[in-house]
Amino acid sequence: MKPQSEWYQVHPDAQNAVADLSLLDNALEHTEGARQVYMLAADMGGMGFIENNKALCMLTVLTSTHMLEAARKHEVERYFYSSSACVYAADKQTDTDITALKEADAYPAMPEDGYGWEKLFTERMCRHFEEDFGLTTRVARYHNVYGPEGTWTGGREKAPAAVCRKIATAAITGKHELEIWGDGEQTRSFMYIDDCVKGSQMILHGDSNVPVNLGSDELVSINQLVDIVEDIAGIKCERNYKLDAPQGVRGRNSDNTQIKETYGWAPSITLADGLAKTYAWVYDEVKRSIG
């Protein structure tokens, strides 16, 4: 758990608390009186963390299950669960020029080991809590959320924050070198945090109770991601490829057909614009940390 002193955002008008939600009593305490619950908590990080900490998904299983049970006991009106694109089977993600993943592609099930299985399991539990207990649940499958005021160092950061940190460090120190995990040709889509927040609120208040993709469909390679951040920073780095490092599936992209048809939603912030905002914030954090 991250102590409040390490939070990037603390809103004085909100009740801010730190609690171990893998314990049912804590989940019950912190959902009491709530009308809506956004369940965003998970023990997770970037690809290196996911591949090297598969057993830790147990903690998130406990957290997710206890939060559902607490919401049921307190008769919460609506419950939102943040699932993940990691629920999709790896055999559908073997090509960099990937066919975007539709919601139905989660089955037959073979999600990413550990983290992906926990997410798919909790999706099913949301469905069963609605069927068995009448708890109104909504599920969004997040695709690589990024933006300012998120984790940018320590091993749990995602690719956009990691690239911004490395290039900011290069710009500040003058050492224009950059390590890239894999060959850099693996592809992903990345959704800016503002789009994620608006989409999550829309899904919670919507009428559909089936899981839906929430992500950008702007597919880029990691090398292209680096290109964009280098242009923002105004530098070019020598790229050192670490081919034996964790890199995940070869390609992953969000098919947004269902969310467009159901909600009329599409992301509004381009990757270049979102990265410009993210880089500016990460740059300041790196500069502060270097001193």
Backbone as JSON, one array per atom type, in Angstrom:
{
  "sequence": "MKPQSEWYQVHPDAQNAVADLSLLDNALEHTEGARQVYMLAADMGGMGFIENNKALCMLTVLTSTHMLEAARKHEVERYFYSSSACVYAADKQTDTDITALKEADAYPAMPEDGYGWEKLFTERMCRHFEEDFGLTTRVARYHNVYGPEGTWTGGREKAPAAVCRKIATAAITGKHELEIWGDGEQTRSFMYIDDCVKGSQMILHGDSNVPVNLGSDELVSINQLVDIVEDIAGIKCERNYKLDAPQGVRGRNSDNTQIKETYGWAPSITLADGLAKTYAWVYDEVKRSIG",
  "N": [[0.84, -1.19, 0.0], [0.45, 2.26, -0.72], [1.62, 4.89, 1.17], [-0.13, 7.85, 2.31], [1.49, 10.07, 2.17], [2.97, 9.69, -0.1], [1.25, 9.98, -2.18], [0.29, 11.38, -5.29], [-1.86, 12.98, -5.67], [-4.0, 14.57, -3.44], [-7.1, 15.24, -2.39], [-8.63, 17.8, -0.71], [-11.36, 18.02, -0.23], [-12.31, 15.5, -0.22], [-12.73, 12.34, 1.45], [-9.89, 10.92, 2.39], [-8.17, 7.9, 2.59], [-6.09, 5.2, 3.73], [-6.1, 1.79, 3.33], [-6.07, -1.74, 3.82], [-7.6, -3.54, 1.61], [-7.81, -6.2, 1.15], [-8.68, -7.35, 3.38], [-11.73, -8.19, 4.76], [-13.14, -6.72, 6.74], [-12.07, -4.14, 6.51], [-12.86, -3.49, 3.91], [-15.64, -3.45, 4.28], [-15.86, -1.33, 6.11], [-15.04, 0.91, 4.59], [-16.82, 1.11, 2.52], [-19.22, 1.64, 3.61], [-22.19, 3.48, 3.62], [-21.85, 4.35, 1.04], [-23.14, 5.11, -2.19], [-22.36, 4.53, -4.74], [-19.72, 2.55, -6.07], [-16.48, 2.64, -7.26], [-14.38, 0.31, -8.27], [-11.16, 0.21, -8.41], [-8.82, -0.69, -7.41], [-5.84, -2.65, -7.36], [-3.19, -5.04, -7.2], [-0.73, -4.41, -9.06], [1.21, -3.66, -12.07], [3.61, -2.62, -14.54], [4.67, -4.56, -17.47], [6.95, -6.0, -16.66], [6.56, -6.28, -13.89], [4.14, -7.74, -13.85], [4.84, -10.15, -15.12], [6.69, -11.21, -13.35], [5.53, -11.48, -10.88], [3.35, -13.26, -10.44], [2.0, -14.77, -8.47], [1.13, -12.87, -6.7], [-1.31, -12.03, -7.54], [-3.17, -13.21, -5.98], [-3.66, -11.52, -3.8], [-5.13, -9.5, -5.0], [-7.35, -10.93, -5.82], [-8.54, -11.43, -3.33], [-9.05, -8.77, -2.51], [-10.8, -7.86, -4.56], [-12.96, -9.65, -4.32], [-13.8, -9.21, -1.66], [-14.55, -6.53, -1.79], [-16.74, -6.66, -3.52], [-18.45, -8.2, -1.91], [-18.75, -6.47, 0.28], [-20.03, -4.32, -0.97], [-22.41, -5.56, -1.66], [-23.47, -6.2, 0.91], [-23.87, -3.65, 1.95], [-25.76, -2.72, 0.28], [-25.17, -1.22, -2.05], [-25.84, 1.04, -4.73], [-24.78, 1.05, -7.37], [-22.05, -0.61, -8.93], [-18.82, -0.39, -10.09], [-16.37, -2.05, -11.95], [-12.98, -2.2, -12.73], [-11.67, -3.88, -15.2], [-9.37, -5.52, -17.43], [-7.42, -5.41, -20.47], [-5.8, -7.56, -20.38], [-7.28, -9.83, -20.07], [-7.63, -11.07, -22.45], [-6.9, -13.73, -24.75], [-3.6, -14.95, -25.37], [-3.03, -16.14, -27.82], [-4.43, -14.72, -29.67], [-2.99, -12.5, -30.03], [-0.55, -12.37, -31.41], [0.64, -11.02, -33.48], [2.16, -8.06, -34.71], [0.72, -6.34, -36.32], [-2.04, -6.35, -35.4], [-5.37, -7.73, -35.38], [-7.9, -5.82, -34.05], [-9.05, -6.31, -30.7], [-12.09, -7.78, -29.92], [-14.83, -7.81, -27.56], [-15.88, -10.4, -27.33], [-13.69, -11.96, -27.77], [-12.52, -12.76, -25.44], [-13.16, -15.3, -24.8], [-12.85, -18.67, -26.08], [-11.4, -19.05, -22.84], [-8.15, -17.98, -22.06], [-6.42, -16.17, -20.55], [-3.89, -13.62, -19.76], [-1.31, -14.89, -17.74], [-1.82, -15.26, -14.24], [-2.32, -12.2, -13.42], [-4.18, -11.6, -15.52], [-5.97, -13.77, -15.34], [-7.07, -13.31, -12.8], [-8.47, -10.95, -13.29], [-10.38, -11.78, -15.21], [-11.76, -13.71, -13.74], [-12.9, -12.05, -11.74], [-14.55, -10.46, -13.29], [-16.51, -12.38, -13.91], [-17.48, -12.85, -11.34], [-18.66, -10.38, -10.79], [-20.78, -10.48, -12.59], [-22.17, -12.69, -11.48], [-22.8, -11.77, -8.91], [-24.62, -9.83, -9.59], [-26.62, -11.38, -10.82], [-27.32, -13.19, -8.74], [-27.67, -11.67, -6.39], [-28.69, -9.21, -7.04], [-27.08, -6.95, -7.22], [-26.18, -4.13, -8.95], [-23.92, -4.17, -11.45], [-21.12, -2.99, -13.35], [-18.73, -3.38, -15.93], [-15.59, -2.5, -17.19], [-13.11, -3.0, -19.61], [-10.02, -2.0, -19.34], [-7.6, -0.49, -21.47], [-4.4, 0.0, -21.25], [-3.92, 2.57, -19.6], [-2.78, 5.92, -19.19], [-1.02, 8.91, -18.09], [-0.48, 12.18, -16.5], [0.57, 12.38, -13.03], [0.61, 9.73, -12.31], [2.01, 6.45, -11.61], [5.45, 6.46, -12.17], [7.94, 5.44, -11.82], [9.97, 2.85, -10.26], [9.25, 0.27, -11.04], [6.6, -0.49, -11.36], [5.48, 1.07, -13.25], [3.81, 1.9, -16.36], [4.38, 1.54, -19.96], [4.23, 4.18, -21.34], [4.82, 6.04, -19.22], [7.3, 5.05, -18.4], [8.89, 5.41, -20.7], [8.73, 8.2, -20.93], [10.04, 8.91, -18.54], [12.64, 7.87, -18.98], [13.49, 9.33, -21.22], [13.24, 11.93, -20.29], [15.17, 11.83, -18.28], [17.43, 11.46, -19.88], [17.41, 13.9, -21.25], [17.85, 15.72, -19.18], [20.28, 14.91, -18.01], [21.99, 14.81, -20.15], [22.92, 12.48, -21.21], [22.27, 10.75, -23.8], [20.91, 8.13, -24.11], [18.91, 5.16, -24.35], [17.14, 2.5, -22.98], [15.28, -0.13, -24.34], [12.79, -2.51, -23.89], [12.66, -5.64, -25.45], [12.33, -5.74, -29.07], [11.2, -3.39, -29.75], [9.23, -3.31, -31.63], [6.84, -4.39, -30.87], [3.33, -3.85, -30.46], [0.87, -1.54, -29.2], [-2.08, 0.08, -27.84], [-2.87, 3.21, -26.3], [-4.56, 4.84, -23.69], [-5.55, 8.04, -22.66], [-5.76, 9.45, -19.38], [-7.92, 11.25, -18.82], [-9.86, 10.6, -20.75], [-10.34, 8.01, -19.89], [-11.49, 8.39, -17.33], [-13.88, 9.78, -17.94], [-15.1, 7.88, -19.61], [-15.39, 5.73, -17.83], [-17.21, 6.74, -15.92], [-19.43, 7.09, -17.57], [-19.99, 4.44, -18.32], [-20.6, 3.28, -15.82], [-23.02, 4.54, -15.22], [-24.57, 3.7, -17.28], [-26.81, 1.49, -19.16], [-26.02, -1.06, -19.87], [-24.9, -4.24, -18.87], [-22.81, -5.86, -19.63], [-19.35, -6.74, -20.08], [-17.14, -4.27, -21.44], [-14.86, -2.94, -23.83], [-12.63, -0.33, -22.97], [-10.77, 1.93, -24.28], [-8.13, 3.33, -26.33], [-8.04, 3.18, -29.92], [-5.84, 3.74, -31.37], [-3.22, 2.48, -32.74], [0.18, 1.85, -32.0], [3.69, 1.16, -32.35], [6.2, 0.34, -29.87], [8.58, 1.56, -30.55], [7.59, 3.67, -32.12], [6.19, 5.02, -30.14], [8.36, 5.92, -28.61], [9.51, 7.61, -30.53], [7.6, 9.69, -30.62], [7.76, 10.79, -28.02], [10.43, 11.58, -27.99], [10.33, 13.61, -29.92], [8.72, 15.44, -28.56], [10.41, 16.06, -26.43], [12.54, 17.09, -27.78], [14.94, 15.84, -28.39], [17.2, 13.22, -29.52], [17.74, 9.8, -28.93], [20.19, 7.23, -28.43], [19.29, 3.96, -29.02], [19.06, 1.13, -27.04], [18.44, -2.17, -27.24], [16.9, -4.52, -25.23], [16.63, -7.66, -25.55], [15.91, -9.9, -24.1], [14.22, -9.11, -22.12], [11.09, -8.79, -20.28], [8.23, -8.48, -22.35], [5.63, -8.95, -23.01], [2.61, -9.64, -24.92], [2.7, -9.8, -28.55], [1.23, -7.97, -30.03], [-1.44, -5.66, -29.34], [-4.65, -4.3, -29.39], [-7.53, -2.17, -29.08], [-10.8, -2.96, -29.97], [-13.32, -0.82, -30.64], [-15.96, -0.97, -31.33], [-18.26, -1.92, -29.9], [-18.5, -0.16, -27.69], [-18.88, 2.25, -28.97], [-21.3, 1.79, -30.3], [-23.02, 1.27, -28.15], [-22.72, 3.41, -26.32], [-21.95, 5.62, -27.75], [-19.37, 6.51, -27.51], [-16.03, 7.69, -27.93], [-12.46, 7.95, -27.78], [-11.06, 11.16, -26.99], [-8.64, 12.42, -26.9], [-5.6, 12.63, -28.48], [-2.75, 10.45, -28.87], [-0.31, 11.83, -29.1], [-0.93, 14.36, -27.99], [-1.69, 13.62, -25.39], [0.68, 12.46, -24.46], [2.37, 14.67, -24.48], [1.42, 16.18, -22.32], [1.84, 14.34, -20.3], [4.62, 13.91, -20.41], [5.61, 16.45, -19.67], [4.88, 16.58, -16.98], [6.19, 14.29, -15.9], [8.83, 14.97, -16.48], [9.28, 17.13, -14.71], [9.07, 15.72, -12.3], [11.24, 13.93, -12.5], [13.37, 15.74, -12.63], [13.15, 16.9, -10.11], [13.71, 14.68, -8.54], [16.33, 14.08, -9.22], [17.63, 16.32, -8.39]],
  "CA": [[0.0, 0.0, 0.0], [1.2, 3.5, -0.81], [1.19, 5.83, 2.21], [-0.7, 9.08, 1.76], [2.58, 11.01, 1.92], [3.51, 9.43, -1.43], [0.22, 10.2, -3.19], [0.48, 12.55, -6.14], [-3.06, 13.8, -5.54], [-4.81, 14.46, -2.23], [-8.15, 16.24, -2.52], [-9.08, 18.15, 0.64], [-12.81, 17.88, -0.09], [-12.64, 14.07, -0.21], [-12.22, 11.55, 2.57], [-8.75, 10.15, 1.91], [-7.81, 6.87, 3.56], [-5.26, 4.08, 3.31], [-6.62, 0.59, 3.99], [-5.82, -3.03, 3.17], [-8.92, -4.03, 1.21], [-7.84, -7.66, 1.12], [-9.35, -7.72, 4.63], [-13.15, -7.89, 4.59], [-13.57, -5.67, 7.67], [-11.69, -2.85, 5.94], [-13.75, -3.25, 2.77], [-16.94, -3.08, 4.83], [-15.77, 0.0, 6.72], [-14.84, 2.0, 3.64], [-17.96, 1.2, 1.59], [-20.44, 1.97, 4.35], [-22.78, 4.76, 3.26], [-21.61, 4.67, -0.37], [-24.18, 4.76, -3.16], [-21.66, 3.99, -5.9], [-18.35, 2.13, -5.81], [-15.57, 2.42, -8.38], [-13.35, -0.62, -7.8], [-9.98, 0.4, -9.25], [-7.64, -1.17, -6.69], [-5.24, -3.92, -7.78], [-1.75, -5.17, -7.01], [-0.33, -4.57, -10.46], [2.22, -2.74, -12.57], [3.93, -2.83, -15.94], [4.85, -5.94, -17.9], [7.96, -6.65, -15.84], [5.94, -6.65, -12.62], [3.13, -8.77, -14.08], [5.47, -11.43, -15.46], [7.53, -11.7, -12.26], [4.78, -11.49, -9.62], [2.06, -13.88, -10.75], [1.32, -15.23, -7.26], [0.55, -11.74, -5.98], [-2.7, -11.83, -7.95], [-4.0, -13.69, -4.87], [-4.07, -10.38, -3.0], [-6.18, -8.78, -5.72], [-8.55, -11.77, -5.73], [-9.16, -11.14, -2.03], [-9.55, -7.39, -2.53], [-11.95, -7.76, -5.45], [-14.07, -10.42, -3.75], [-14.27, -8.54, -0.45], [-15.24, -5.29, -2.16], [-18.06, -7.07, -4.01], [-19.26, -8.61, -0.76], [-19.07, -5.27, 1.04], [-21.04, -3.57, -1.73], [-23.67, -6.3, -1.51], [-23.99, -6.06, 2.27], [-24.29, -2.27, 2.17], [-26.79, -2.42, -0.72], [-24.69, -0.17, -2.95], [-26.73, 1.14, -5.9], [-24.07, 0.67, -8.59], [-20.69, -1.05, -8.66], [-17.99, -0.38, -11.29], [-15.14, -2.83, -11.83], [-12.0, -1.95, -13.79], [-10.99, -5.07, -15.68], [-8.15, -5.24, -18.18], [-7.19, -6.09, -21.74], [-5.05, -8.79, -20.1], [-8.18, -10.98, -20.07], [-7.68, -11.67, -23.78], [-5.98, -14.85, -24.96], [-2.35, -14.59, -26.03], [-2.97, -16.63, -29.2], [-5.06, -13.72, -30.52], [-2.17, -11.29, -29.95], [0.78, -12.82, -31.81], [1.09, -10.25, -34.63], [2.22, -6.62, -34.43], [-0.41, -5.75, -37.05], [-3.09, -7.18, -34.81], [-6.79, -7.42, -35.5], [-8.31, -5.27, -32.75], [-9.72, -7.31, -29.87], [-13.49, -7.59, -29.56], [-15.16, -8.34, -26.25], [-16.11, -11.85, -27.4], [-12.41, -12.65, -27.89], [-12.07, -13.24, -24.13], [-13.49, -16.73, -24.7], [-12.45, -19.52, -24.96], [-10.53, -18.3, -21.93], [-6.74, -18.25, -21.81], [-5.89, -14.82, -20.35], [-2.51, -13.48, -19.3], [-1.17, -15.69, -16.52], [-1.85, -14.52, -12.98], [-3.1, -10.97, -13.42], [-5.31, -11.7, -16.44], [-6.94, -14.72, -14.79], [-7.79, -12.64, -11.71], [-9.41, -9.99, -13.88], [-11.49, -12.5, -15.83], [-12.52, -14.29, -12.64], [-13.7, -11.02, -11.08], [-15.65, -10.14, -14.22], [-17.57, -13.38, -13.72], [-18.08, -12.63, -10.03], [-19.57, -9.23, -10.93], [-21.98, -11.01, -13.24], [-22.9, -13.57, -10.57], [-23.37, -10.95, -7.83], [-25.82, -9.19, -10.14], [-27.64, -12.42, -11.03], [-27.74, -13.85, -7.5], [-27.99, -10.76, -5.29], [-29.29, -7.98, -7.52], [-26.14, -5.84, -7.21], [-25.97, -3.6, -10.29], [-22.48, -4.11, -11.72], [-20.66, -2.58, -14.67], [-17.33, -3.8, -16.1], [-14.85, -1.95, -18.32], [-11.78, -3.59, -19.84], [-9.09, -0.91, -19.62], [-6.45, -0.73, -22.35], [-3.19, 0.82, -21.07], [-4.22, 3.95, -19.19], [-1.58, 6.68, -18.85], [-1.24, 10.33, -17.9], [0.24, 12.78, -15.38], [0.23, 12.02, -11.65], [0.55, 8.28, -12.17], [3.29, 5.81, -11.28], [6.42, 6.71, -13.24], [9.21, 4.8, -11.49], [9.86, 1.82, -9.23], [8.97, -1.05, -11.58], [5.18, -0.7, -11.6], [5.01, 2.02, -14.26], [3.51, 1.39, -17.7], [5.33, 1.96, -21.0], [4.33, 5.63, -21.58], [5.53, 6.7, -18.13], [8.7, 4.6, -18.41], [9.57, 6.09, -21.81], [8.85, 9.62, -20.55], [11.08, 9.01, -17.52], [13.96, 7.61, -19.56], [13.87, 10.43, -22.11], [13.45, 13.1, -19.43], [16.49, 11.64, -17.65], [18.43, 11.72, -20.92], [17.42, 15.34, -21.54], [18.39, 16.44, -18.02], [21.68, 14.53, -17.76], [22.78, 14.91, -21.36], [23.3, 11.14, -21.66], [21.17, 10.45, -24.7], [20.78, 6.68, -24.31], [17.58, 4.69, -23.94], [16.94, 1.05, -23.03], [13.94, -0.56, -24.75], [12.57, -3.94, -23.7], [12.27, -6.25, -26.71], [12.87, -5.08, -30.26], [10.49, -2.13, -29.94], [8.2, -3.41, -32.67], [5.57, -4.8, -30.28], [2.37, -2.76, -30.62], [-0.15, -1.32, -28.18], [-2.81, 1.35, -27.86], [-2.76, 3.84, -24.98], [-5.69, 5.74, -23.43], [-5.24, 9.11, -21.72], [-6.54, 9.32, -18.16], [-9.18, 12.0, -18.87], [-10.81, 9.77, -21.49], [-10.67, 6.87, -19.04], [-12.41, 8.82, -16.27], [-15.19, 10.06, -18.54], [-15.67, 6.62, -20.06], [-15.78, 4.93, -16.66], [-18.44, 7.32, -15.38], [-20.48, 6.81, -18.53], [-20.32, 3.02, -18.23], [-21.26, 3.03, -14.54], [-24.39, 5.06, -15.25], [-25.26, 3.18, -18.45], [-27.78, 0.41, -18.98], [-25.47, -2.34, -20.28], [-24.15, -4.92, -17.81], [-21.81, -6.76, -20.2], [-18.04, -6.1, -20.14], [-16.91, -3.49, -22.65], [-13.54, -2.34, -23.97], [-12.47, 1.11, -22.79], [-9.39, 2.18, -24.67], [-7.89, 3.96, -27.63], [-7.75, 2.25, -31.02], [-4.7, 4.3, -32.09], [-2.17, 1.48, -32.55], [1.56, 2.27, -32.27], [4.76, 0.32, -31.81], [6.97, 0.99, -28.81], [9.51, 2.47, -31.23], [6.84, 4.88, -32.48], [5.95, 5.73, -28.88], [9.61, 6.61, -28.31], [9.63, 8.71, -31.51], [6.72, 10.8, -30.22], [8.29, 11.44, -26.82], [11.66, 12.27, -28.39], [9.93, 14.86, -30.59], [8.25, 16.35, -27.51], [11.57, 16.48, -25.64], [13.49, 17.77, -28.65], [16.22, 15.14, -28.42], [17.22, 11.87, -30.06], [18.53, 8.93, -28.06], [20.68, 5.94, -28.92], [18.39, 2.94, -28.47], [19.66, -0.16, -26.7], [17.32, -3.11, -27.15], [17.11, -5.64, -24.32], [15.74, -8.63, -26.18], [15.48, -10.93, -23.15], [13.39, -8.49, -21.08], [9.65, -9.02, -20.45], [7.62, -7.56, -23.31], [4.22, -9.25, -23.18], [2.16, -10.13, -26.22], [3.33, -9.11, -29.68], [0.4, -6.83, -30.43], [-2.73, -5.58, -28.66], [-5.39, -3.08, -29.71], [-8.92, -2.2, -28.64], [-11.9, -2.78, -30.91], [-14.26, 0.05, -29.94], [-17.28, -1.05, -31.96], [-19.33, -2.08, -28.92], [-18.67, 1.04, -26.86], [-19.45, 3.29, -29.84], [-22.7, 1.47, -30.55], [-23.79, 1.3, -26.9], [-22.63, 4.68, -25.6], [-21.53, 6.72, -28.61], [-18.11, 7.01, -26.96], [-14.73, 7.51, -28.59], [-11.46, 8.78, -27.1], [-10.99, 12.52, -27.53], [-7.28, 12.96, -26.76], [-4.64, 11.86, -29.27], [-1.58, 9.98, -28.13], [0.69, 12.89, -29.07], [-1.36, 15.38, -27.03], [-1.62, 13.05, -24.05], [2.08, 12.28, -24.07], [2.94, 15.98, -24.21], [1.04, 16.52, -20.95], [2.48, 13.38, -19.41], [6.06, 14.16, -20.38], [5.88, 17.67, -18.9], [4.78, 16.26, -15.55], [7.26, 13.35, -15.54], [10.08, 15.73, -16.53], [9.4, 17.85, -13.44], [9.32, 14.74, -11.24], [12.62, 13.45, -12.65], [14.27, 16.84, -12.26], [13.08, 17.04, -8.66], [14.35, 13.52, -7.91], [17.77, 14.16, -9.46], [18.11, 17.4, -7.54]],
  "C": [[0.88, 1.25, 0.0], [0.72, 4.46, 0.28], [0.75, 7.16, 1.6], [0.38, 10.11, 1.45], [3.19, 10.85, 0.54], [2.46, 9.59, -2.52], [0.57, 11.44, -4.01], [-0.7, 13.5, -6.05], [-3.72, 13.52, -4.2], [-5.83, 15.59, -2.29], [-8.73, 16.55, -1.15], [-10.58, 17.97, 0.85], [-13.26, 16.42, -0.08], [-12.11, 13.43, 1.07], [-11.12, 10.63, 2.03], [-8.32, 9.16, 2.98], [-6.89, 5.85, 2.92], [-5.74, 2.85, 4.07], [-6.29, -0.63, 3.16], [-7.17, -3.67, 2.86], [-8.95, -5.53, 0.99], [-8.45, -8.22, 2.4], [-10.81, -7.27, 4.55], [-13.61, -6.76, 5.51], [-13.23, -4.28, 7.13], [-12.58, -2.5, 4.75], [-15.13, -2.81, 3.24], [-16.92, -1.66, 5.39], [-15.77, 1.1, 5.68], [-15.89, 2.03, 2.52], [-19.25, 1.58, 2.3], [-20.92, 3.37, 3.98], [-22.59, 5.14, 1.8], [-22.81, 4.26, -1.23], [-23.58, 4.11, -4.4], [-20.24, 3.62, -5.49], [-17.62, 1.98, -7.14], [-14.42, 1.56, -7.86], [-12.17, -0.58, -8.77], [-8.72, -0.21, -8.64], [-7.16, -2.51, -7.24], [-3.76, -3.89, -7.46], [-1.16, -5.45, -8.39], [0.73, -3.55, -10.83], [2.43, -2.97, -14.05], [4.24, -4.29, -16.23], [5.9, -6.68, -17.06], [7.39, -7.11, -14.51], [4.97, -7.81, -12.82], [3.78, -10.13, -14.32], [6.25, -12.03, -14.29], [6.82, -11.8, -10.92], [3.41, -12.12, -9.79], [1.3, -14.31, -9.49], [0.65, -14.09, -6.51], [-0.87, -11.43, -6.43], [-3.65, -12.32, -6.87], [-4.52, -12.52, -4.04], [-5.2, -9.61, -3.68], [-7.46, -9.6, -5.77], [-9.29, -11.49, -4.42], [-9.78, -9.75, -2.02], [-10.83, -7.29, -3.36], [-13.17, -8.47, -4.87], [-14.65, -9.73, -2.52], [-15.0, -7.24, -0.77], [-16.62, -5.59, -2.74], [-18.98, -7.44, -2.85], [-19.66, -7.41, 0.09], [-20.14, -4.44, 0.34], [-22.4, -4.24, -1.63], [-24.28, -6.07, -0.13], [-24.52, -4.65, 2.54], [-25.33, -1.8, 1.14], [-26.42, -1.2, -1.58], [-25.55, -0.15, -4.22], [-26.05, 0.66, -7.18], [-22.6, 0.41, -8.26], [-19.93, -1.14, -9.98], [-16.71, -1.16, -11.03], [-14.23, -2.56, -13.02], [-11.27, -3.25, -14.1], [-9.86, -4.63, -16.6], [-8.15, -5.97, -19.51], [-6.38, -7.36, -21.56], [-5.96, -10.01, -20.01], [-8.16, -11.7, -21.41], [-6.58, -12.71, -23.98], [-4.76, -14.43, -25.77], [-2.32, -15.03, -27.48], [-3.72, -15.72, -30.18], [-4.22, -12.45, -30.62], [-0.72, -11.59, -30.34], [1.38, -11.99, -32.94], [1.13, -8.77, -34.27], [1.09, -5.88, -35.13], [-1.68, -6.48, -36.66], [-4.48, -6.74, -35.25], [-7.28, -6.99, -34.12], [-9.21, -6.27, -32.02], [-11.15, -6.9, -29.56], [-13.76, -8.25, -28.21], [-15.33, -9.85, -26.25], [-14.81, -12.64, -27.47], [-11.85, -13.12, -26.54], [-12.33, -14.73, -23.94], [-13.31, -17.39, -26.06], [-11.34, -18.87, -24.14], [-9.11, -18.85, -21.88], [-6.04, -16.9, -21.62], [-4.44, -14.83, -19.9], [-2.38, -14.13, -17.92], [-1.16, -14.81, -15.28], [-2.82, -13.36, -13.04], [-4.34, -11.07, -14.31], [-6.38, -12.65, -15.95], [-7.74, -14.08, -13.66], [-8.84, -11.69, -12.27], [-10.62, -10.7, -14.48], [-12.38, -13.15, -14.77], [-13.43, -13.24, -12.0], [-14.8, -10.5, -11.99], [-16.82, -11.09, -14.01], [-18.25, -13.2, -12.37], [-19.01, -11.42, -10.06], [-20.89, -9.68, -11.56], [-22.82, -11.83, -12.26], [-23.49, -12.8, -9.39], [-24.61, -10.2, -8.32], [-26.95, -10.21, -10.3], [-28.2, -12.95, -9.71], [-28.25, -12.89, -6.43], [-28.62, -9.44, -5.74], [-28.39, -6.76, -7.45], [-25.89, -5.37, -8.64], [-24.48, -3.4, -10.52], [-22.21, -3.7, -13.16], [-19.16, -2.88, -14.77], [-16.75, -3.14, -17.35], [-13.49, -2.63, -18.41], [-10.83, -2.48, -20.27], [-7.96, -1.38, -20.54], [-5.39, 0.34, -22.08], [-3.48, 2.29, -20.8], [-2.92, 4.65, -18.79], [-1.96, 8.14, -18.62], [-0.42, 10.87, -16.74], [-0.27, 12.24, -14.04], [-0.05, 10.53, -11.47], [1.93, 7.74, -11.83], [4.26, 5.96, -12.45], [7.78, 6.07, -12.98], [8.96, 3.68, -10.48], [9.51, 0.44, -9.73], [7.51, -1.34, -11.86], [4.63, 0.22, -12.69], [4.75, 1.34, -15.59], [4.45, 2.03, -18.72], [5.37, 3.48, -21.22], [5.1, 6.36, -20.49], [7.0, 6.32, -18.11], [9.49, 5.3, -19.51], [9.76, 7.57, -21.49], [9.96, 9.8, -19.52], [12.48, 8.86, -18.12], [14.41, 8.78, -20.44], [14.05, 11.72, -21.31], [14.81, 13.02, -18.74], [17.61, 11.93, -18.65], [18.55, 13.21, -21.2], [18.1, 16.12, -20.41], [19.87, 16.16, -17.83], [22.58, 14.72, -18.96], [23.27, 13.58, -21.89], [22.17, 10.58, -22.51], [21.16, 8.97, -25.09], [19.45, 6.22, -23.74], [17.51, 3.18, -24.07], [15.49, 0.75, -23.37], [13.84, -2.06, -24.55], [12.01, -4.55, -24.98], [12.89, -5.51, -27.87], [12.17, -3.77, -30.58], [9.4, -2.18, -30.98], [6.87, -3.94, -32.13], [4.62, -3.61, -30.25], [1.34, -2.75, -29.5], [-0.96, -0.08, -28.55], [-2.82, 1.88, -26.43], [-3.86, 4.89, -24.82], [-5.33, 6.76, -22.35], [-6.24, 9.08, -20.57], [-7.87, 10.07, -18.21], [-10.25, 11.23, -19.63], [-11.26, 8.58, -20.65], [-11.69, 7.25, -17.98], [-13.81, 9.06, -16.84], [-15.87, 8.78, -19.0], [-16.15, 5.76, -18.91], [-17.07, 5.44, -16.05], [-19.64, 7.0, -16.28], [-20.93, 5.36, -18.44], [-21.06, 2.71, -16.93], [-22.73, 3.43, -14.59], [-25.2, 4.52, -16.43], [-26.15, 1.99, -18.12], [-27.22, -0.98, -19.29], [-24.64, -2.97, -19.16], [-23.14, -5.93, -18.35], [-20.46, -6.03, -20.25], [-17.81, -5.41, -21.48], [-15.49, -2.95, -22.65], [-13.61, -0.84, -23.7], [-11.01, 1.43, -23.07], [-9.33, 2.95, -25.97], [-7.69, 2.87, -28.68], [-6.64, 2.8, -31.92], [-3.48, 3.42, -31.83], [-0.8, 2.04, -32.9], [2.52, 1.2, -31.77], [5.45, 1.07, -30.68], [8.01, 1.93, -29.42], [8.82, 3.77, -31.63], [6.49, 5.7, -31.24], [7.19, 6.53, -28.49], [9.81, 7.8, -29.25], [8.84, 9.93, -31.06], [7.3, 11.54, -29.02], [9.61, 12.15, -27.13], [11.34, 13.6, -29.07], [9.46, 15.89, -29.56], [9.43, 16.92, -26.74], [12.59, 17.26, -26.47], [14.87, 17.15, -28.65], [16.06, 13.81, -29.15], [18.16, 11.02, -29.21], [19.04, 7.7, -28.82], [19.87, 4.85, -28.23], [19.13, 1.62, -28.26], [18.54, -1.14, -26.42], [17.7, -4.3, -26.26], [16.14, -6.75, -24.72], [15.23, -9.7, -25.22], [14.59, -10.37, -22.04], [11.91, -8.82, -21.32], [9.06, -8.0, -21.42], [6.17, -7.88, -23.59], [3.88, -9.76, -24.56], [2.74, -9.27, -27.33], [2.54, -7.88, -30.11], [-0.93, -6.85, -29.69], [-3.39, -4.24, -29.0], [-6.85, -3.27, -29.33], [-9.86, -2.03, -29.82], [-13.0, -2.02, -30.18], [-15.66, 0.03, -30.53], [-18.4, -1.07, -30.92], [-19.56, -0.81, -28.12], [-19.23, 2.2, -27.69], [-20.93, 3.05, -30.06], [-23.56, 1.63, -29.3], [-23.85, 2.69, -26.29], [-22.31, 5.88, -26.5], [-20.2, 7.32, -28.19], [-16.94, 6.74, -27.88], [-13.72, 8.37, -27.84], [-11.31, 10.13, -27.78], [-9.58, 13.09, -27.55], [-6.31, 12.06, -27.52], [-3.46, 11.45, -28.4], [-0.53, 11.09, -28.02], [0.33, 13.96, -28.05], [-1.26, 14.86, -25.6], [-0.2, 12.88, -23.56], [2.76, 13.61, -23.78], [2.65, 16.41, -22.77], [1.75, 15.6, -19.95], [3.97, 13.64, -19.28], [6.39, 15.39, -19.54], [5.85, 17.39, -17.41], [5.92, 15.34, -15.11], [8.61, 14.07, -15.53], [10.32, 16.46, -15.21], [9.71, 16.9, -12.28], [10.76, 14.21, -11.29], [13.61, 14.52, -12.2], [14.31, 17.02, -10.75], [13.84, 15.89, -7.97], [15.87, 13.54, -8.09], [18.4, 15.24, -8.6], [18.93, 18.44, -8.28]]
}
